[in-house]
Amino acid sequence: MAMFVIENSADLPVTEVWRRLTHWERHATAVPLTRIVVLTPPPTGPGSRFTARTGWRRLSFDDPMEVVRWEPPAPGRDSGYCRLEKRGRVVLGWAEIRVRAEAPAPPGGRSRVEWREEVRLRGLPRRLDPLLRRAGRLLFGRTVRRLLRTA
């Protein structure tokens, strides 16, 4: 499995960073050739499921995911944590999203993001894990930056 970590900061309050990163449909605006279908009714919580379909025409695959842990920021708690399990036939692994308020924060707030993911593509030899790790870091680093940039 290829594991990678994305770390980023944003001049936004932790609740806004959380909202932007866990609004699953919005990920499609940041990941090329991807659309997201949420399969369970809101609100998001443990057991929520969604599928990212990535590709073009017949050269595409589904990445079904399930929220297995959900701890959003709340009054008195300036951090949030979400864990997703990848349940697909092609993409396997997990992702964790952590957000926390940074101190000292400028007016309006400042937050720190850590996106940690372990991914395996069925049929891909392990010797290609370093390439998959680099690709994941590039793709998800770009995704996090885009999601934090746009409301």
N, C-alpha and C positions, 0 to 999 in steps of 0.2 A: 504494500500500500504506500502511496505517496502522501506525505503529510506536509502541510505548509501553514504558515501563519501570516496574516495581514494585520498590520497595526496602523492606525490612523487617528488623527485628532480633528475636531471640528469646533468652530466657534458657534456652537449651538447648545441649548440645554439638553440634558440627557434624555428627557421625554421625547423631544423632537428627533434626536438621533435614533432612538428606539423605533419610533413611528416610521421613519424613512427606511430603516433596514428590515423591518418585519412586515411591511406592507408588500406581501408576496407578489402580487400582480405587477407592481412597479419594477421588479427585477427584470421583467421583459424589456423595459425601456433602456436598460443598461447592459444587457447581454445580447450580443448580435444573434440574429436568426433564432430567437427564443420567444416562446409564449408560455404563459403560466395559467394553469387552470386550478382554481381552488375547489376542492371536492367536498368540503365540509362547511356548514354555515358558520358565520361569525358568532361570537368573537373567537379569535385565535386562542388556543390553549392546548394542553396535552391531548393528543388524539386528533388534532387538526391535520388534514392531509392536503397536499397539493402536488401537482405534477408540472415540471418544466419540460417542455418539448422543444428540443434544439435540433436544428438542421434545415435542410432544404429538400422539399419533395420526398422522394424515397430514401434519401440519405439523411435520415433523422432518427432520433432516439428519444425515449421518455426517461426522465429522472424523477420517479415518484418519491416523495419525502413525507415524513410524519414528524410532527412536533412531539417530542417525548418529555421535554422539560420546558417550562414556561414561567419565568419570574420577571415580569415587567417592572420598570421603575414605578414607584408609588410614593405617596407622601411619606416622608421619613426614610425613604430608601433611595439613594442617589445612584443606583446601579441596576442593571438588568442582565438576564442570562436566558438564552434559548439554546436548546440542543435539538437538532434535526437528525433523524436516521434516514439514510437513503435506502429505499426498498425496491430498487429496480432490478431488471434482468441484465442491464448493461453497466449501470453506474451503482457502485456499492460504497458504503462507508458512512461517514457522519460529518456534521458541521456544527460548530458552536459559535454563537455570537454573544459577546460580552460588551456592555457599554458601562461606563462609569463617569461621573462628574470629575473634572480635574480641579485641583485647588492650587494656587489661587486662580479663580476664574474671572475673566473680564465681565463687564456688565452684559447680561444676556446669557452667560454661561459658556462653558467650554467642556467638551466631552472627549473621552478616549474610547476608541473602538478596538477590539481584538476579535478577528474572525479566524478561527482555527478549523482546519478541515483535513480529514483523512479520506482519500478517495482511491478507488480501484476500478479500473475498467475491465470487465470480464473479457478474457481472451488476450489481454495485453500482457506480454511477458514482463516479469518483475525487473528485468534489466533496463526497461524503459521508464521505471519509476522516477529517476532524476529529471527526465524530460517532462513527464506528467506533472511533477512538482513545480518546475519552472513555469509551465503553461498555466497551472492553477494559480500560482502566485501572480502572474501577469493579468490573467483574466479577472480574478476576483479582486485584486488590488484596484483595477480599473473600475470594476462594478461598484465597490464600496465608495470610491471617490465620486463617481457619478451620482450615486444615490444620496450622498451627503451634500452634494452641490445643488441638487434640484429639489424644489419643494413639491 
